[in-house]
Amino acid sequence: MFNFDAERFLGIQTGAVQLKDELNLAIDAVMEKGVENVFFVGTGGATLLMYPAQFILKNHSKLPIYTEISSELMLMDHQFLGEKSLVILPSLSGTTKETVAAAQYCKEKGATTFSLVGHADTPLAHLTDYTFVNYAADDTSCESFYIQSYLIAFRLMYIRNEFPQYHQFVEEMKQLPAVLLNVKSATEQRAAEFAQKHKHTPYHILSGTGIDWGQTYYYGMCILEEMQWIKTRPVHASDFFHGTLELVEEDTSIILLKGEDKTRPLAERVERFAEHYSKELTVFDTKDYELDGISDDLRRFLSPIVLATLLERVSCHLEEQRNHPLSTRRYYKKVPF
């Protein structure tokens, strides 16, 4: 595969899976003391990467779940954040100023705090009650964060007797790094063709639904916009028909991300419309990929991770075709804001 280190990828994602026992000890201890709700609190893309875990918990647990933007949380008077709250704070760098400040804010509220970071000796890692470290870089962080947040969600439900598949699922997740590597390989040619075709496309509509909505939003905002300076419109598949459809012309690029949960019919509705009115529809469907060793029950949860890993191949080829390194920024970490 072009510009890709398979061993590095496997090592990082295996490292995320191997955090299971460490996470379990912390979750079990906190739950034993009593947890009334769980908050996922982050900034930018890190927040969006927590959406699938929130989606799983909302649909399979009665434990109240909230996902909040760090800076906004500190300006609110959230009535459910308190001493019986468990707060999960992801930040790859461990230095994101809004998330560090939010960790301090949550501690002052008496909440128990977990940080998910790529580096141990960082402000966020030093501040939280429990710190979980797995090195990753931008091109590997999505899968790593997804895996960690899933392990947290599955354990929380298991302790509450809401998730009898727990032991089966965590065993299957040990196969996930190798499975994802196969997904990348299977996507390589298509990713190269997409990048060649769309290297000059100035605007994309992205649509997804259900457990995949966070990944849809993330790819538009954090990759195509931030890392490639391409204008995008991420729109939930349900909202597509309440405004965005009027922007569709025959040359409008539409990227549809299709997963396998119960909301799939909403994505299929967008597909039917787009096929009729645009000649530039691209569909990435997780059903097209074999996930050896993964049961059908787990597959429906894994679609955001599969989409993230295949879209990394698209990003890599766009970087080459557009002669625009994914690390290039105008403003981020360059000017005060």
Backbone hydrogen bonds, N-H to C=O, Kabsch-Sander energy under -0.5 kcal/mol:
donor,donor_aa,acceptor,acceptor_aa,energy
4,F,1,M,-0.9
6,A,4,F,-0.7
9,F,5,D,-2.2
10,L,6,A,-2.8
11,G,7,E,-2.4
12,I,8,R,-2.2
13,Q,9,F,-2.4
14,T,10,L,-2.4
15,G,11,G,-1.8
16,A,12,I,-1.5
17,V,13,Q,-2.0
18,Q,14,T,-2.4
19,L,16,A,-1.3
20,K,17,V,-1.7
23,L,19,L,-2.9
24,N,20,K,-2.9
25,L,21,D,-2.1
26,A,22,E,-1.6
27,I,23,L,-3.0
28,D,24,N,-2.9
29,A,25,L,-1.8
30,V,26,A,-2.3
31,M,27,I,-2.8
32,E,28,D,-1.8
33,K,29,A,-1.2
34,G,30,V,-1.0
36,E,84,K,-3.0
37,N,84,K,-1.2
38,V,64,P,-2.3
39,F,86,L,-3.0
40,F,66,Y,-3.0
41,V,39,F,-0.6
41,V,88,I,-2.9
42,G,68,E,-1.8
46,A,43,T,-1.4
47,T,44,G,-0.9
48,L,44,G,-1.4
49,L,45,G,-2.1
50,M,47,T,-1.6
51,Y,48,L,-1.4
54,Q,50,M,-2.1
55,F,51,Y,-2.8
56,I,52,P,-2.5
57,L,53,A,-2.4
58,K,54,Q,-2.9
59,N,55,F,-1.6
60,H,56,I,-1.1
61,S,57,L,-1.8
66,Y,38,V,-2.3
68,E,40,F,-2.8
68,E,66,Y,-0.5
70,S,42,G,-2.9
73,L,69,I,-2.8
74,M,70,S,-1.5
75,L,72,E,-1.3
76,M,72,E,-0.8
76,M,73,L,-0.8
81,L,78,H,-1.0
82,G,80,F,-0.6
85,S,82,G,-1.8
86,L,37,N,-2.1
87,V,85,S,-0.5
87,V,112,T,-3.1
88,I,39,F,-3.5
88,I,86,L,-0.5
89,L,87,V,-0.5
89,L,114,F,-2.9
91,S,116,L,-2.7
100,V,96,T,-2.6
101,A,97,K,-2.3
102,A,98,E,-2.1
103,A,99,T,-2.1
104,Q,100,V,-1.8
105,Y,101,A,-2.2
106,C,102,A,-2.7
107,K,103,A,-2.1
108,E,104,Q,-2.1
109,K,105,Y,-1.1
110,G,107,K,-1.6
111,A,106,C,-2.1
112,T,85,S,-2.5
114,F,87,V,-3.1
115,S,130,Y,-2.2
116,L,89,L,-2.1
117,V,115,S,-0.6
117,V,132,F,-2.5
118,G,91,S,-0.6
118,G,92,L,-2.0
122,T,120,A,-2.0
124,L,94,G,-2.5
126,H,122,T,-2.1
127,L,123,P,-1.1
127,L,124,L,-0.5
128,T,124,L,-1.6
129,D,113,T,-0.5
130,Y,113,T,-2.0
132,F,115,S,-2.5
134,N,117,V,-2.5
140,T,137,A,-2.1
141,S,137,A,-1.4
144,S,140,T,-1.4
145,F,141,S,-2.9
146,Y,142,C,-2.7
147,I,143,E,-2.7
148,Q,144,S,-2.2
149,S,145,F,-2.6
150,Y,146,Y,-2.4
151,L,147,I,-2.4
152,I,148,Q,-1.8
153,A,149,S,-2.5
154,F,150,Y,-3.2
155,R,151,L,-1.7
156,L,152,I,-2.5
157,M,153,A,-2.2
158,Y,154,F,-2.2
159,I,155,R,-2.5
160,R,156,L,-1.2
161,N,158,Y,-1.8
162,E,157,M,-3.0
163,F,157,M,-0.6
166,Y,163,F,-1.6
169,F,165,Q,-2.7
170,V,166,Y,-2.6
171,E,167,H,-1.5
172,E,168,Q,-2.2
173,M,169,F,-2.2
174,K,170,V,-0.6
174,K,171,E,-0.9
175,Q,172,E,-1.8
176,L,173,M,-1.0
179,V,175,Q,-2.0
180,L,176,L,-2.9
181,L,177,P,-1.7
182,N,178,A,-1.6
183,V,179,V,-1.7
184,K,180,L,-2.3
185,S,181,L,-2.0
186,A,182,N,-2.4
187,T,183,V,-1.3
187,T,184,K,-0.6
188,E,184,K,-1.1
188,E,185,S,-0.5
191,A,187,T,-2.8
192,A,188,E,-2.2
193,E,189,Q,-2.1
194,F,190,R,-2.5
195,A,191,A,-2.4
196,Q,192,A,-2.1
197,K,193,E,-2.4
198,H,194,F,-2.7
199,K,195,A,-0.5
199,K,196,Q,-0.6
201,T,198,H,-1.0
204,H,231,K,-1.7
205,I,253,S,-2.7
206,L,204,H,-0.5
206,L,233,R,-1.5
207,S,255,I,-2.4
208,G,235,V,-0.8
212,D,209,T,-2.1
213,W,210,G,-1.5
216,T,212,D,-2.0
217,Y,213,W,-2.5
218,Y,214,G,-2.7
219,Y,215,Q,-2.5
220,G,216,T,-1.8
221,M,217,Y,-2.6
222,C,218,Y,-2.7
223,I,218,Y,-0.8
223,I,219,Y,-0.8
224,L,219,Y,-2.5
225,E,220,G,-1.9
226,E,221,M,-1.7
227,M,223,I,-1.3
228,Q,223,I,-0.8
229,W,225,E,-1.4
230,I,224,L,-2.9
231,K,202,P,-1.3
233,R,204,H,-2.0
235,V,206,L,-2.9
237,A,208,G,-2.8
240,F,236,H,-1.5
241,F,238,S,-0.7
242,H,239,D,-2.3
244,T,239,D,-0.7
245,L,240,F,-2.0
246,E,243,G,-1.5
247,L,244,T,-2.3
248,V,245,L,-1.4
252,T,249,E,-1.9
253,S,203,Y,-0.6
254,I,280,E,-2.2
255,I,205,I,-3.4
256,L,254,I,-0.6
256,L,282,T,-3.1
257,L,207,S,-2.7
257,L,255,I,-0.5
258,K,256,L,-0.6
258,K,284,F,-2.8
259,G,257,L,-0.5
264,R,261,D,-1.8
266,L,263,T,-1.8
267,A,263,T,-0.9
267,A,264,R,-0.7
268,E,264,R,-2.2
269,R,265,P,-1.6
270,V,266,L,-1.3
271,E,267,A,-2.2
272,R,268,E,-2.3
273,F,269,R,-1.9
274,A,270,V,-3.0
275,E,271,E,-2.5
276,H,272,R,-0.9
276,H,273,F,-0.7
277,Y,273,F,-1.6
278,S,274,A,-2.4
279,K,250,E,-2.8
282,T,254,I,-3.1
284,F,256,L,-2.6
284,F,282,T,-0.5
285,D,283,V,-0.6
286,T,258,K,-2.5
286,T,284,F,-0.5
288,D,285,D,-1.9
289,Y,286,T,-1.7
294,I,291,L,-2.1
295,S,293,G,-0.5
299,R,295,S,-2.3
300,R,296,D,-1.2
301,F,298,L,-1.6
302,L,298,L,-1.3
302,L,299,R,-0.6
303,S,299,R,-0.7
305,I,302,L,-0.8
306,V,302,L,-2.2
307,L,303,S,-2.8
308,A,304,P,-2.3
309,T,305,I,-2.1
310,L,306,V,-2.1
311,L,307,L,-2.4
312,E,308,A,-1.2
313,R,309,T,-0.6
313,R,310,L,-0.7
314,V,310,L,-1.1
315,S,311,L,-2.7
316,C,312,E,-2.3
317,H,313,R,-1.9
318,L,314,V,-2.5
319,E,315,S,-2.4
320,E,316,C,-1.4
321,Q,317,H,-2.9
322,R,318,L,-2.7
323,N,319,E,-0.5
323,N,320,E,-0.6
324,H,319,E,-1.8
328,T,325,P,-1.7
334,K,331,Y,-2.8
335,V,331,Y,-2.1
